[in-house]
Amino acid sequence: MPTSFRHRPVLAAVLAGAGVLMAGAVQAQEAAAPAAVPAAGPGVAQGVAQGAAQGMAQGAAQGVPDAAAALASLPHDLSPWGMFVTASPVVQAVMVGLALASVVTWTIAIAKTAEVTSAKRKARAALEMLEEARSLSQAAERVGFSQGTAGALVRAVLAETHMSADAPSRDGLMDRAASRLERIEAAAGRRMARGTGILATIGSTGPFIGLFGTVWGIMTSFIGISKAQTTNLAVVAPGIAEALLATAIGLVAAIPAVVVYNACSRAIGGHKAQLTDASAAVLRLLSRDIDRHALPRPHAVPGHGVQAHGNSRAAE
């Protein structure tokens, strides 16, 4: 019998023993695994539950002080006056300055409205009388002693006529009279425009002054945010609202100033046109008197100085 067939039963027995050992090891592992899982499961669940509870507790502990600080810093009065009181000193100074500028604007508006209305009414009445007059003497009797600008125009022409009474020629009288009238018109225009420059200044600088207050207030709010170490909107909103109030007041002061300035400019321009018409009427009367050789002649009256004497022929 060959050797390989002789040892075959021994090999079979060895293989069978190894299989038995492997099966036993697998059964031992399967038996040990269920025991380990139940042992590890409750520990993991308890750890997760404890971590979640601790995180929620810490979040609540941190959220309560932040909310309390935000509510404590939030002003109770968010009206314009309340925001003005709680604003920083620089923003308060800007608001006060703009409020005073608004008061100045309305004061000038009321004063200029009354002044221009009265001047235009007087100039209209004087122009009607100058149009009806036939000579300088007649115009002087009707308009010359009035307190308006038209009366000053007539008196200026009469004065130039008296000063030129001994002149050998009347050729330059019209030019000299026109020069006097131009100076009176310019003076009246400057006097009427007095105070409107303030309106132009307020209208051009008011929004920028309010913007300066806004920038300063927002800068102060961000500094407060950095100190409080919180980004809660309740902490940021009041300071920004106070800053924006400065811009609003700046617009309230600037917009009426621009409107009033434009209205005053148009009204003053209309009054200047009336004075120009009055000057033209006076020059027409002077030209007529020159052509008629009927210029008013100075007449010395004791105690009254030199006055106009109407409808007398000038000495040649």
Salt bridges, closest charged atoms under 4 A:
GLU115 OE1 - LYS112 NZ 3.17
GLU131 OE2 - ARG284 NH2 3.01
GLU132 OE1 - ARG142 NH1 3.50
GLU160 OE2 - ARG176 NE 2.91
GLU160 OE1 - ARG180 NE 2.60
GLU316 OE2 - HIS293 ND1 3.58
